Amino acid sequence: MQKCLVFGSLNLDYFYSVDHILNPKETQSARQMQCFCGGKGLNQAVALSQGGASVYFAGCLGQASSLLTDTLAHYHIHTDLLRLVDQPAGHAIIQVDDSGQNAILVYPGSNFSITSAQIDETLAHFQAGDLLVIQNEINRLDELIHKAHAQGLTIALNPSPTPAVPEWLPLNEVDLLFINEVEGAFFSGQSEPEAILNYFAETFPDVQIILTLGEQGSCLQAGRKRLTLPCCPVEVVDTVGAGDTFTGFFLAAKLAGHQDLDCLAIATAASGCAVMRKGASASIPTLSEAQGMLNRYRDYLWSKKTEVAF
């Protein structure tokens, strides 16, 4: 059976409710502060597990991180491959305004303690065809991609936050690339979704692209086929973690053998659930909740879906 490894970050996320995102030189009093477990690695691992996948997690766990390990255990995520390091835990400072938009400052902490030996020891537990899910919140990411690709693992990458130099990431060795419109523009130099997708079709024709467009929905490009779905028309409370929820549920559906449309649909429904709640991992729905959202909006989604060959 295909195994799933998330090799990624774990953070403590401090959420501050504000009237508006701070401007330079501005000071503002927050109305509320809450602490949740996060980090894109942890978020996507939780979403994969909630979506029905059996998940192994690898990464570096810093000081005072019992809340993080408790969260992984709560979601039945295998933690034997986690390494304890004598570094502060990664954390994020997150502003969330009245419209649900956010601004995030991340301190990597222990997430940047990955070693070559840890990569080798971790990948030794997996074989060709297994799924590796990664983001851009750990160090040695290029080395991890090279070694996993050489070993024949299927690699799903969400390159967030975007790297300083696009060429630093070997995208030609990735199988599935999850990007939003900002990341797509960064890599392609284009601003319009169709132009972004055209760039990837020409430059990385063997990479399956999943482009998320916020309130405009999402698009999947595989080979010479494009499939688009709108988002679910729900009231947005907090968008933090919505992209990670989308990624995790999409991949869980893919691991279960579902077709592209069904993967895109359940991911859309799950992220629709997530934006209605506060928090990152705390906002990720169960599979039954996501399925309920999909059942509610299925006719709407199907009436507006498009599928084209180019």
C-alpha positions in Angstrom: 0.0 0.0 0.0 1.2 3.5 -0.9 2.6 5.3 2.3 2.3 9.0 2.9 5.1 11.1 4.5 4.8 14.7 5.4 8.3 16.1 6.0 7.7 19.6 7.2 7.3 22.3 9.8 5.5 22.6 13.2 4.7 26.0 14.6 2.8 27.5 17.5 0.6 30.1 15.9 -0.3 33.3 17.8 -3.5 34.9 16.4 -4.3 38.6 17.0 -7.7 39.9 16.0 -7.3 43.4 14.6 -9.4 46.1 12.9 -7.0 46.1 9.9 -3.6 44.8 9.0 -0.9 47.0 10.4 0.8 49.6 8.2 4.4 50.6 8.6 5.1 52.7 11.8 1.6 51.9 13.0 0.7 50.6 16.5 -2.6 49.0 17.2 -4.2 47.2 20.1 -5.5 43.7 19.3 -9.0 42.8 20.5 -8.0 39.2 21.2 -5.1 36.8 21.2 -5.4 33.0 20.7 -2.7 30.3 20.4 -3.2 27.3 18.0 -0.9 24.6 16.6 0.2 25.3 13.0 3.1 25.2 10.6 2.3 24.2 7.0 3.7 20.7 7.6 1.5 20.1 10.6 -1.5 21.6 9.0 -1.2 19.5 5.8 -0.6 16.4 7.9 -3.7 17.0 9.9 -5.7 17.7 6.7 -4.4 14.5 5.1 -5.4 12.5 8.2 -8.8 14.1 8.5 -9.3 13.3 4.8 -8.7 9.6 5.5 -5.0 9.1 4.9 -2.5 7.3 7.2 0.2 9.9 7.7 3.8 9.7 8.8 5.4 13.0 10.0 9.1 13.9 9.9 10.7 17.1 11.1 12.5 18.7 14.0 10.6 19.4 17.2 11.9 22.3 19.4 11.6 23.2 23.0 8.3 23.5 24.9 6.5 21.7 22.1 4.2 19.3 24.0 1.1 21.0 22.5 2.4 20.1 19.0 3.0 16.5 19.8 -0.3 16.2 21.6 -2.0 17.6 18.4 -0.3 15.1 16.2 -1.3 12.3 18.5 -4.9 13.5 18.6 -5.1 13.2 14.8 -3.4 9.7 14.8 -0.3 10.9 12.9 2.8 8.7 13.2 5.6 10.6 15.0 8.4 8.0 15.2 10.3 10.0 12.6 10.2 13.3 14.5 13.5 14.5 16.0 13.9 16.5 19.2 16.4 19.4 18.9 17.7 22.0 21.4 16.2 25.0 19.6 13.2 27.2 20.2 10.0 25.9 18.5 8.9 27.5 15.3 6.2 30.1 15.8 4.1 32.6 13.8 2.6 35.9 14.6 -0.7 36.2 12.7 -2.9 39.3 12.3 -6.5 38.6 11.2 -8.7 41.6 10.2 -12.4 42.0 10.2 -12.7 40.7 6.7 -10.9 37.5 7.5 -7.7 38.4 5.6 -4.4 37.9 7.4 -0.7 38.9 7.5 1.8 36.3 8.9 5.3 36.6 10.3 7.0 33.2 10.8 10.1 32.4 12.9 11.5 29.1 11.7 13.2 28.0 14.9 13.6 24.2 15.1 12.2 23.8 11.6 15.6 24.8 10.2 17.5 22.1 12.0 17.1 19.4 9.4 20.3 17.5 8.7 21.4 15.4 5.7 21.6 12.4 8.0 18.0 12.9 9.1 16.9 13.1 5.5 18.6 9.8 4.6 17.4 8.0 7.8 13.8 9.2 7.1 13.7 8.3 3.4 15.0 4.8 4.2 11.6 4.0 5.6 9.9 4.6 2.3 10.1 3.2 -1.2 9.3 4.1 -4.9 5.7 5.1 -5.3 5.2 6.4 -1.8 4.0 10.0 -1.5 6.2 12.8 0.0 4.4 16.0 0.9 6.6 19.1 1.5 6.4 22.8 1.9 9.0 25.6 2.0 9.3 26.0 5.8 12.2 23.7 6.5 15.9 23.9 5.5 17.6 21.5 3.0 14.4 21.3 0.9 16.3 21.1 -2.4 18.4 18.2 -1.0 15.2 16.4 0.2 13.6 16.8 -3.3 16.7 15.5 -5.1 17.0 12.4 -2.8 13.3 11.6 -2.8 13.1 11.9 -6.6 16.1 9.7 -7.1 14.4 7.1 -4.8 11.3 7.2 -7.0 8.9 8.8 -4.5 5.9 10.8 -5.7 6.5 14.4 -4.6 3.8 16.9 -3.8 5.2 20.4 -3.2 3.6 23.5 -1.8 6.4 26.1 -2.2 5.1 28.5 0.5 6.5 30.8 1.5 8.1 31.5 -1.9 11.9 31.2 -2.0 14.1 34.2 -2.6 15.4 32.7 -5.8 12.9 30.6 -7.9 15.6 28.4 -9.4 16.6 27.2 -6.0 13.7 24.7 -6.1 14.1 21.8 -8.6 10.4 21.9 -9.8 11.2 19.6 -12.7 11.6 16.8 -10.1 8.2 17.5 -8.5 5.0 15.5 -9.5 2.3 17.7 -8.0 2.7 21.5 -7.4 0.2 23.3 -5.2 0.4 27.1 -5.7 -1.8 30.2 -5.2 -1.9 33.1 -7.5 0.9 35.0 -5.7 3.2 32.0 -5.8 2.3 31.3 -9.4 3.1 34.9 -10.4 6.4 34.7 -8.5 7.6 31.6 -10.5 6.1 32.5 -13.9 6.5 36.3 -14.0 2.8 36.4 -15.1 -0.2 37.8 -13.3 -3.2 36.2 -15.0 -4.2 32.7 -14.1 -4.2 31.5 -17.7 -0.8 32.9 -18.3 0.5 31.3 -15.2 -0.8 28.0 -16.3 0.6 28.4 -19.8 4.0 29.0 -18.3 3.9 25.8 -16.3 2.5 23.8 -19.3 5.5 25.0 -21.4 8.2 24.9 -18.8 7.2 21.9 -16.6 4.9 19.8 -18.8 5.2 16.7 -16.7 4.2 18.5 -13.4 0.6 18.5 -12.4 -0.4 22.0 -11.3 -3.1 22.8 -8.7 -3.6 26.6 -8.7 -5.8 28.0 -6.0 -7.4 31.4 -6.6 -9.0 32.4 -3.3 -12.6 33.4 -3.8 -12.3 32.7 -7.6 -11.9 28.9 -6.9 -9.2 26.6 -8.2 -7.8 25.0 -11.3 -6.1 21.7 -11.9 -3.8 21.3 -14.9 -2.6 17.9 -15.9 -1.0 17.3 -19.3 -3.1 19.3 -21.8 -6.2 19.3 -19.6 -7.5 22.1 -17.3 -10.3 21.6 -14.8 -11.7 24.5 -12.8 -14.2 24.7 -9.9 -15.5 27.8 -8.0 -15.2 28.0 -4.2 -18.1 27.3 -2.0 -20.0 30.6 -1.3 -19.7 30.6 2.5 -19.1 33.4 5.0 -15.4 33.9 5.6 -14.2 34.2 9.2 -10.4 33.4 8.8 -8.5 32.2 5.8 -5.4 30.9 7.7 -4.9 27.2 7.0 -7.4 27.1 4.1 -4.8 26.4 1.5 -3.2 23.6 3.7 -6.7 22.1 4.2 -7.2 22.1 0.4 -3.8 20.5 -0.2 -4.3 17.8 2.4 -7.8 16.8 1.4 -6.9 16.8 -2.3 -4.0 14.4 -1.7 -5.9 12.2 0.7 -8.6 11.8 -2.0 -5.8 11.0 -4.6 -4.3 8.4 -2.3 -7.8 6.8 -2.0 -7.8 6.5 -5.8 -10.4 9.2 -6.7 -10.4 11.0 -10.1 -9.2 14.6 -10.5 -12.7 16.2 -10.3 -13.5 14.4 -7.1 -10.2 15.3 -5.6 -10.7 19.0 -6.5 -14.3 18.9 -5.2 -13.6 17.5 -1.8 -10.6 19.8 -1.4 -12.9 22.8 -2.3 -15.5 21.7 0.2 -13.0 21.1 3.0 -11.4 24.5 2.5 -14.9 26.0 2.5 -15.4 24.5 6.0 -12.0 25.8 7.2 -12.5 29.5 6.3 -15.7 29.5 8.5 -13.6 28.9 11.6 -10.6 30.5 13.4 -7.2 28.8 13.6 -5.0 26.8 11.3 -5.1 23.1 12.3 -8.1 23.8 14.6 -10.1 24.9 11.6 -9.6 21.7 9.5 -12.8 19.7 9.2 -13.5 16.0 9.4 -14.1 14.1 6.2 -17.8 13.8 7.1 -18.0 17.6 7.5 -16.3 18.2 4.2 -18.6 15.7 2.5 -21.6 17.5 4.0 -20.3 20.8 2.6 -19.8 19.1 -0.8 -23.3 17.6 -0.8 -24.7 21.0 0.1 -23.0 22.8 -2.8 -22.5 20.0 -5.3 -25.1 21.3 -7.8 -23.6 24.8 -7.5 -20.0 23.6 -8.1 -20.9 21.3 -11.0 -23.0 24.0 -12.7 -19.9 26.3 -12.8 -17.1 23.8 -13.4 -15.2 24.0 -16.7 -13.0 21.4 -18.4 -11.0 22.2 -21.4 -8.2 20.6 -23.5 -5.6 22.9 -25.0 
